[in-house]
Amino acid sequence: MTILVLVVALIFAVGVTPLIRQLALRLNFVAIPRKDRAHQQPTPLMGGVALYISLAGAMILLSIASMIEPERDASISLGELYVILLVGTVIALIGLWDDWRSLPPKFKALLQLIPIVVLPAMTSIKIQMQLPDILNFVLTVLWFMYIVNAFNYMDNMDGTAAMVATVAAMFFTVISAINDQFVLAALAAAIAGTSFGFLRYNLFTSTQMIFMGDSGSLFLGFLLAVIGIKLRFPAESPWITWPIPVLVLGVIIFDTGLVFISRTRRGQSFFQGGTDHLSHRLSRLGLDRYGVPFALGLVNAALGCVALLIMQSTLINSLAAQVLVAIIGLYLLYKLEFIASYEFITGKSRQ
């Protein structure tokens, strides 16, 4: 089932995306070049619609397969799958509205918060650490808000968001399958197939370029956040395995943290656009438009491998891996932010 869903999602993405691109051009739904954006030409901005159609189609196929083989596993119930799709649809529509009219950041965050609060209240999709229920609920909401928006911010250069989503989703597929969460594995495979197919028009082209926009990035971020929460490791303590989804999504978590710290230090609003993301800094190190997304994908793969190791480790080994990754992350933060020049950080000269 996992492979079938991946292939269907890939075919949908490759086939639907150019059609949506033509529709975006007809509607003049395009991203206009701005000083705080990397693209130089008006580009269709309805890629998120193509991503949504592809993923929704794959999820419907997954729900049909779940009805045929309900005994396979209970990682996600059929009802939960429909709730996930419903909440994801609302979040995608918020992103589409923002793509069309550019919503105020705080209003956009408030709109996102409503369905994100409803989700754990209606389902079992919530963090289940050995903590009071209210604290688990708060952590769940914070997790969704951070990951959804961090993935949105990662969509700042051709191919970066789709590449990171592809790699992260593939690791989620493997981790879910190892733990016999086959429905969850199929959902992750759908994200991987859709994101990889979308790369055909978001990176590997010069004439058919399309952006996923907020509708696509928010939707993908939401689904990845869902999988991160739904992963279960029944044989291990949650204190050993909690870093696994954090590591698999480590690139987007680090990127948003880097930008937040950087803009706070410079007295700049976090909600203002800019060319100070990790991808932009890698570009200023000399990587080209293909090198940047592939470098991010390789880093993501390395973190995914660490997550696989932790999944099989003891508490001591898990803590050692966590400390090692934290030290490397702090070192990169120091190199990329605290001793780097203003020009390197922002891509601009001081006024």
C-alpha positions as CSV (number, residue, x, y, z in Angstrom):
1,M,0.0,0.0,0.0
2,T,2.8,2.4,0.9
3,I,4.5,2.1,-2.5
4,L,1.2,2.4,-4.3
5,V,0.3,5.6,-2.5
6,L,3.7,7.0,-3.2
7,V,3.5,6.3,-6.9
8,V,0.0,7.7,-7.2
9,A,1.0,10.9,-5.4
10,L,4.0,11.2,-7.7
11,I,1.9,10.8,-10.8
12,F,-0.7,13.2,-9.6
13,A,1.9,15.9,-8.8
14,V,3.7,15.5,-12.2
15,G,0.4,15.5,-14.1
16,V,-1.7,18.1,-12.2
17,T,1.0,20.8,-11.6
18,P,1.4,22.0,-15.2
19,L,-2.4,22.3,-15.5
20,I,-2.6,24.4,-12.3
21,R,0.3,26.5,-13.6
22,Q,-1.7,27.3,-16.7
23,L,-4.7,28.2,-14.6
24,A,-2.6,30.5,-12.4
25,L,-1.3,32.3,-15.5
26,R,-4.9,32.8,-16.8
27,L,-6.0,34.2,-13.4
28,N,-2.8,36.3,-13.1
29,F,-2.2,34.5,-9.8
30,V,1.5,35.2,-9.8
31,A,4.3,36.2,-7.4
32,I,5.7,39.6,-8.3
33,P,9.5,40.0,-7.6
34,R,10.3,42.0,-4.5
35,K,13.5,43.1,-2.7
36,D,13.0,40.6,0.1
37,R,12.5,37.7,-2.3
38,A,15.0,35.8,-4.4
39,H,13.0,35.3,-7.7
40,Q,13.5,37.8,-10.5
41,Q,10.5,37.1,-12.7
42,P,6.7,37.0,-12.1
43,T,6.0,33.3,-11.3
44,P,2.7,31.4,-11.0
45,L,1.8,31.0,-7.3
46,M,-0.8,28.2,-7.2
47,G,1.6,25.3,-6.8
48,G,0.0,24.7,-3.4
49,V,-3.3,23.8,-5.2
50,A,-1.5,21.2,-7.2
51,L,0.1,19.8,-4.0
52,Y,-3.2,19.8,-2.3
53,I,-5.0,17.9,-5.1
54,S,-2.2,15.4,-5.3
55,L,-2.1,14.8,-1.6
56,A,-5.8,14.8,-1.1
57,G,-6.1,12.2,-3.9
58,A,-3.5,10.0,-2.3
59,M,-5.2,10.4,1.1
60,I,-8.5,9.4,-0.4
61,L,-6.8,6.3,-1.9
62,L,-5.3,5.6,1.5
63,S,-8.7,5.8,3.2
64,I,-10.2,3.4,0.7
65,A,-7.3,1.0,1.3
66,S,-7.8,1.4,5.1
67,M,-11.5,0.4,4.7
68,I,-10.4,-2.7,2.7
69,E,-7.8,-3.7,5.2
70,P,-8.8,-2.2,8.5
71,E,-6.8,-4.7,10.5
72,R,-3.4,-3.7,9.2
73,D,-2.7,-1.2,12.0
74,A,-4.3,1.5,14.0
75,S,-1.7,4.3,13.6
76,I,-4.4,6.5,12.1
77,S,-8.1,5.6,12.2
78,L,-10.3,6.4,9.2
79,G,-12.1,9.1,11.1
80,E,-8.8,10.7,12.1
81,L,-7.6,10.6,8.5
82,Y,-10.7,12.6,7.4
83,V,-10.2,15.1,10.3
84,I,-6.6,15.5,9.2
85,L,-7.7,16.2,5.7
86,L,-10.4,18.6,6.8
87,V,-8.1,20.6,9.1
88,G,-5.4,20.5,6.4
89,T,-7.9,21.9,3.9
90,V,-8.7,24.8,6.2
91,I,-5.0,25.6,6.7
92,A,-4.4,25.3,2.9
93,L,-7.2,27.7,2.3
94,I,-5.8,30.2,4.8
95,G,-2.5,29.9,2.9
96,L,-4.3,30.4,-0.5
97,W,-6.0,33.5,0.9
98,D,-2.6,34.9,2.0
99,D,-1.1,34.2,-1.4
100,W,-4.0,36.1,-3.0
101,R,-4.4,39.1,-0.6
102,S,-1.3,39.0,1.7
103,L,-2.8,38.7,5.2
104,P,-1.4,40.6,8.2
105,P,1.0,38.1,9.9
106,K,-0.7,38.2,13.3
107,F,-4.2,37.7,11.7
108,K,-2.8,34.8,9.7
109,A,-1.4,33.2,12.8
110,L,-4.7,33.6,14.6
111,L,-6.5,31.9,11.7
112,Q,-4.1,29.0,11.8
113,L,-4.5,28.7,15.6
114,I,-8.2,27.9,15.4
115,P,-8.0,24.6,13.4
116,I,-4.8,23.6,15.2
117,V,-6.5,23.9,18.6
118,V,-9.5,22.0,17.3
119,L,-7.4,19.0,16.0
120,P,-6.0,17.7,19.3
121,A,-9.4,18.4,21.0
122,M,-11.2,16.2,18.5
123,T,-8.7,13.4,18.0
124,S,-5.8,11.5,19.6
125,I,-3.3,13.6,17.6
126,K,-1.5,15.1,20.5
127,I,1.8,14.8,22.3
128,Q,1.6,12.0,24.9
129,M,4.6,12.5,27.1
130,Q,4.6,11.6,30.9
131,L,3.3,15.1,31.6
132,P,-0.1,16.6,32.8
133,D,-2.7,16.6,30.0
134,I,-2.9,20.4,29.8
135,L,0.8,20.6,29.3
136,N,0.7,18.0,26.6
137,F,-2.1,19.9,24.9
138,V,-0.1,23.2,25.0
139,L,3.0,21.5,23.7
140,T,0.9,20.0,20.8
141,V,-0.4,23.4,19.8
142,L,3.1,24.9,20.0
143,W,4.5,22.1,17.9
144,F,2.0,22.6,15.2
145,M,2.3,26.3,15.1
146,Y,6.1,26.1,15.0
147,I,6.4,23.4,12.3
148,V,3.6,24.7,10.1
149,N,5.1,28.2,10.0
150,A,8.8,27.0,9.9
151,F,8.0,25.0,6.8
152,N,6.3,28.1,5.4
153,Y,9.5,30.1,6.0
154,M,11.6,27.4,4.5
155,D,9.9,28.0,1.1
156,N,12.2,30.9,0.3
157,M,14.2,29.6,-2.7
158,D,13.5,27.3,-5.6
159,G,13.3,23.7,-4.5
160,T,14.2,24.2,-0.8
161,A,10.9,23.4,0.8
162,A,10.0,20.6,-1.7
163,M,13.5,19.0,-1.2
164,V,13.3,19.1,2.6
165,A,9.8,17.7,2.5
166,T,10.8,14.9,0.2
167,V,13.7,13.8,2.4
168,A,11.9,14.2,5.7
169,A,8.8,12.4,4.5
170,M,11.0,9.5,3.2
171,F,12.5,9.1,6.7
172,F,9.1,9.3,8.3
173,T,8.0,6.5,5.9
174,V,10.9,4.3,6.9
175,I,10.5,4.9,10.6
176,S,6.7,4.4,10.5
177,A,7.1,1.1,8.5
178,I,9.8,-0.2,10.9
179,N,7.4,0.4,13.8
180,D,4.5,-1.3,11.9
181,Q,2.5,2.0,11.5
182,F,1.7,1.2,7.9
183,V,-1.1,3.8,7.4
184,L,1.2,6.5,8.8
185,A,4.0,5.2,6.5
186,A,1.6,5.5,3.5
187,L,0.7,9.1,4.5
188,A,4.4,10.0,4.7
189,A,5.0,8.3,1.4
190,A,2.2,10.4,-0.2
191,I,4.0,13.5,1.0
192,A,7.3,12.3,-0.4
193,G,5.9,11.4,-3.8
194,T,4.0,14.6,-4.1
195,S,6.9,16.8,-3.0
196,F,9.3,14.9,-5.3
197,G,7.0,15.3,-8.3
198,F,6.5,19.0,-7.5
199,L,10.3,19.5,-7.7
200,R,10.0,18.9,-11.5
201,Y,8.3,22.3,-11.8
202,N,9.8,24.1,-8.8
203,L,13.5,23.3,-9.4
204,F,14.3,21.3,-12.5
205,T,12.9,23.7,-15.0
206,S,13.5,27.2,-16.4
207,T,10.3,27.5,-18.5
208,Q,7.6,25.9,-16.4
209,M,8.4,27.3,-13.0
210,I,5.7,27.5,-10.3
211,F,5.8,28.3,-6.6
212,M,4.0,26.3,-4.0
213,G,3.0,29.5,-2.1
214,D,1.7,29.5,1.5
215,S,-1.1,27.2,0.5
216,G,1.3,24.4,-0.3
217,S,3.9,25.1,2.4
218,L,1.4,25.4,5.2
219,F,-0.4,22.2,4.1
220,L,2.8,20.2,3.8
221,G,4.1,21.5,7.1
222,F,0.8,20.6,8.8
223,L,0.9,17.0,7.5
224,L,4.6,16.5,8.5
225,A,3.8,17.9,12.0
226,V,0.9,15.3,12.2
227,I,3.2,12.5,11.4
228,G,5.8,13.7,13.9
229,I,3.2,13.5,16.7
230,K,1.6,10.2,15.6
231,L,4.9,8.2,15.5
232,R,4.8,5.6,18.3
233,F,7.6,3.6,19.8
234,P,5.9,1.2,22.2
235,A,9.0,-0.7,23.3
236,E,10.9,2.5,24.3
237,S,10.6,5.3,26.8
238,P,9.3,8.5,25.2
239,W,12.3,10.3,26.8
240,I,14.5,8.3,24.5
241,T,12.6,8.7,21.3
242,W,11.1,12.2,21.6
243,P,14.0,13.7,19.5
244,I,13.2,11.5,16.5
245,P,10.6,13.8,14.8
246,V,12.6,16.8,15.9
247,L,15.7,15.5,14.1
248,V,13.8,14.5,11.0
249,L,12.4,18.0,10.8
250,G,15.6,19.5,12.1
251,V,16.5,21.6,9.1
252,I,13.3,23.7,9.2
253,I,13.5,23.9,13.0
254,F,17.1,25.2,12.8
255,D,16.3,27.6,9.9
256,T,13.4,29.3,11.7
257,G,15.4,29.5,15.0
258,L,18.4,31.0,13.1
259,V,16.2,33.7,11.5
260,F,14.4,34.5,14.7
261,I,17.7,35.0,16.6
262,S,19.2,36.9,13.8
263,R,16.3,39.4,13.4
264,T,16.0,39.8,17.1
265,R,19.7,40.8,17.3
266,R,19.2,43.3,14.5
267,G,16.0,44.7,15.9
268,Q,14.0,43.6,12.8
269,S,10.5,42.2,12.8
270,F,10.5,38.4,12.5
271,F,7.4,38.6,10.3
272,Q,9.2,40.8,7.7
273,G,10.5,39.0,4.7
274,G,14.2,38.9,4.1
275,T,17.2,37.0,2.5
276,D,18.7,35.9,5.8
277,H,17.5,32.3,5.8
278,L,19.9,29.3,5.9
279,S,19.3,28.8,2.2
280,H,20.4,32.4,1.4
281,R,23.5,32.1,3.5
282,L,24.4,28.8,1.7
283,S,24.0,30.6,-1.6
284,R,26.4,33.3,-0.4
285,L,28.9,30.6,0.4
286,G,29.0,29.8,-3.3
287,L,26.3,27.1,-3.8
288,D,24.2,27.5,-6.9
289,R,20.4,27.1,-7.3
290,Y,20.8,23.3,-7.4
291,G,23.5,23.2,-4.7
292,V,21.4,24.9,-2.0
293,P,18.4,22.5,-2.0
294,F,20.6,19.4,-2.4
295,A,22.9,20.6,0.5
296,L,19.8,21.1,2.7
297,G,18.5,17.7,1.6
298,L,21.9,16.1,2.6
299,V,21.9,17.7,6.0
300,N,18.3,16.6,6.5
301,A,19.3,13.0,5.5
302,A,22.2,13.1,8.0
303,L,19.7,14.1,10.8
304,G,17.3,11.4,9.6
305,C,20.1,8.8,10.0
306,V,20.8,10.0,13.6
307,A,17.0,9.7,14.2
308,L,17.1,6.0,13.0
309,L,20.1,5.3,15.3
310,I,18.3,6.9,18.3
311,M,15.2,4.8,17.6
312,Q,17.3,1.7,18.4
313,S,19.4,3.1,21.2
314,T,19.4,3.2,25.0
315,L,18.7,6.2,27.1
316,I,22.4,7.0,27.5
317,N,23.1,6.7,23.8
318,S,20.1,8.8,23.0
319,L,21.2,11.5,25.4
320,A,24.7,11.4,23.9
321,A,23.3,11.8,20.4
322,Q,21.1,14.7,21.5
323,V,24.0,16.5,23.1
324,L,26.2,15.9,20.0
325,V,23.6,17.3,17.6
326,A,22.9,20.2,20.0
327,I,26.7,21.1,20.0
328,I,26.9,20.9,16.2
329,G,23.8,23.1,15.9
330,L,25.1,25.7,18.4
331,Y,28.4,25.7,16.5
332,L,26.7,26.3,13.2
333,L,24.6,29.1,14.8
334,Y,27.8,30.7,16.1
335,K,29.5,30.5,12.7
336,L,26.5,31.6,10.6
337,E,25.3,34.3,12.9
338,F,27.5,35.5,15.7
339,I,30.9,35.8,13.9
340,A,29.5,36.3,10.3
341,S,29.5,39.7,8.7
342,Y,26.3,41.8,8.3
343,E,26.6,41.5,4.5
344,F,26.8,37.7,4.8
345,I,23.9,37.4,7.1
346,T,21.5,39.7,5.2
347,G,23.0,39.9,1.7
348,K,22.9,43.7,2.0
349,S,25.4,46.4,2.8
350,R,25.0,48.5,6.0
351,Q,23.2,51.8,5.3
